Each structure stands twice: as structure tokens, then as C-alpha cells.
Amino acid sequence: MATKRVLIVEDERPLSHALQLKLTHEGFDVKVANDGKEGMDLLMSQDFDVVLLDMMMPVMDGFQVLKQLQDRPNRPVVFVLSNLSQREDESRVLEAGAAKYFIKADTPLSVIVEEVTKA
């Protein structure tokens, strides 16, 4: 069975590092991008099974990344990680194609790893 490839697009380095360590420990091949443009560049040049995507980032935000992914063949499963807790934000990202919406402050890393494993 091929190793699942995960891309973390997150500008909060302590969080992206913690996720990278946990997912790598679980056997995933993990790459990290620190802003939306860097993440989009990786998504255009490599295939990923799962993307963990922050919404509020410099250069290109998560909404722009989601929009660019909409028409892409072999589209990865996208889980949004955000501190935006408004219902409208959650609805907007789910309508744009995200599979799940996690509020960073309320979601343990173990839950995110579990969802990536199930994806």
C-alpha cells in the first residue's frame, strides 16, 4: 500500500511542526508550506492525498487556495484548520469543497490525525 501524502499549509510554525511530527510518526509522507502561494506551488507540482489548510495566511489565503483547487483533477481531500469560528466561514469553505472544518483552538491534534487516517 502506498504511503499517503499530506500537505500542511499553515503559517503558524509551531502548529505545522507539531502536525508534521505527529503525521510523520503515523507513517505519512508530509510536506509543509508556510503560506498559500507556497502551498499552491506544491499542489501544482506534486500529488497529495490530503491537504490541511489554514484560512488566514500571508501572500494567498486559504479561500484562494480552495478556489484554485476546485477545477483540479485528482483533487486531494482538504481539511480546513482555522480560528475563524463564524458559521458563515464554515459554510463558505465547505461549499468551496473542503471535506471538514476544524477550529484550531477546539480540536486536539489527535482528532486531526484520525481524520487524515480515515480520508
C-alpha positions as CSV (number, residue, x, y, z in Angstrom):
1,M,0.0,0.0,0.0
2,A,1.4,3.4,-1.0
3,T,2.1,5.9,1.7
4,K,-0.4,8.7,1.9
5,R,1.0,12.1,1.1
6,V,-0.1,15.0,3.2
7,L,0.5,18.7,2.6
8,I,0.2,21.1,5.6
9,V,-0.4,24.7,4.5
10,E,-0.1,26.7,7.7
11,D,1.7,29.9,8.7
12,E,1.8,29.1,12.4
13,R,5.1,27.2,12.5
14,P,4.7,25.6,16.0
15,L,1.3,24.1,14.8
16,S,2.6,23.0,11.4
17,H,5.7,21.4,13.1
18,A,3.6,19.6,15.6
19,L,1.2,18.3,12.9
20,Q,4.2,17.3,10.8
21,L,5.8,15.3,13.6
22,K,2.5,13.5,14.6
23,L,1.7,12.6,11.0
24,T,5.2,11.5,10.1
25,H,5.2,9.3,13.2
26,E,1.9,7.7,11.9
27,G,3.7,6.8,8.7
28,F,2.5,9.7,6.3
29,D,4.8,11.4,3.8
30,V,4.4,15.1,5.0
31,K,5.4,18.4,3.3
32,V,4.8,21.8,4.9
33,A,4.1,25.2,3.2
34,N,4.2,28.4,5.2
35,D,1.8,30.4,3.1
36,G,-0.9,29.8,0.5
37,K,1.2,30.6,-2.6
38,E,3.9,28.1,-1.4
39,G,1.2,25.6,-0.8
40,M,-0.4,26.1,-4.2
41,D,3.0,25.8,-5.9
42,L,3.5,22.4,-4.2
43,L,-0.1,21.3,-5.2
44,M,0.6,22.2,-8.8
45,S,3.9,20.3,-8.9
46,Q,3.1,17.2,-6.8
47,D,0.2,15.0,-5.9
48,F,-1.1,14.9,-2.4
49,D,-3.9,12.7,-0.8
50,V,-4.8,15.2,1.9
51,V,-4.3,18.9,2.5
52,L,-4.5,20.5,5.9
53,L,-5.3,24.1,5.0
54,D,-5.3,27.3,7.2
55,M,-7.6,30.1,6.1
56,M,-5.8,33.2,7.2
57,M,-2.3,33.3,5.8
58,P,0.0,35.8,4.1
59,V,0.5,36.0,0.3
60,M,-2.5,33.9,-0.6
61,D,-5.3,32.9,1.9
62,G,-6.9,29.5,2.2
63,F,-10.1,30.7,0.4
64,Q,-8.0,31.5,-2.7
65,V,-6.3,28.1,-2.5
66,L,-9.6,26.3,-2.2
67,K,-11.0,28.2,-5.2
68,Q,-7.9,27.2,-7.3
69,L,-8.3,23.6,-6.3
70,Q,-12.0,23.4,-7.4
71,D,-11.3,22.6,-11.0
72,R,-8.3,20.4,-10.5
73,P,-8.4,16.7,-11.5
74,N,-7.1,14.3,-8.8
75,R,-8.1,16.8,-6.2
76,P,-6.9,16.0,-2.7
77,V,-9.2,15.8,0.3
78,V,-9.0,19.2,2.1
79,F,-9.4,19.7,5.8
80,V,-9.6,23.3,6.9
81,L,-7.9,24.4,10.1
82,S,-8.9,27.8,11.2
83,N,-9.5,30.1,14.2
84,L,-12.4,31.7,12.2
85,S,-15.4,30.4,14.2
86,Q,-18.3,32.1,12.4
87,R,-20.9,29.8,10.9
88,E,-20.6,31.7,7.6
89,D,-16.9,30.9,7.3
90,E,-17.5,27.2,7.9
91,S,-20.3,27.2,5.3
92,R,-18.2,29.0,2.8
93,V,-15.3,26.6,3.0
94,L,-17.5,23.5,2.9
95,E,-19.3,24.9,-0.2
96,A,-15.9,25.6,-1.8
97,G,-15.0,21.9,-1.5
98,A,-13.4,21.3,1.9
99,A,-14.3,17.9,3.5
100,K,-14.2,19.2,7.1
101,Y,-13.7,22.3,9.1
102,F,-11.7,22.3,12.3
103,I,-11.4,25.2,14.7
104,K,-7.8,25.1,15.8
105,A,-8.4,26.1,19.4
106,D,-11.1,23.5,19.9
107,T,-9.5,20.5,18.1
108,P,-6.9,18.2,19.5
109,L,-4.1,17.2,17.1
110,S,-5.1,13.5,17.6
111,V,-8.5,14.2,16.1
112,I,-6.9,15.7,13.0
113,V,-4.6,12.8,12.7
114,E,-7.5,10.4,13.0
115,E,-9.4,12.2,10.2
116,V,-6.3,12.2,7.9
117,T,-6.0,8.4,8.5
118,K,-9.7,7.9,7.6
119,A,-9.5,10.1,4.5
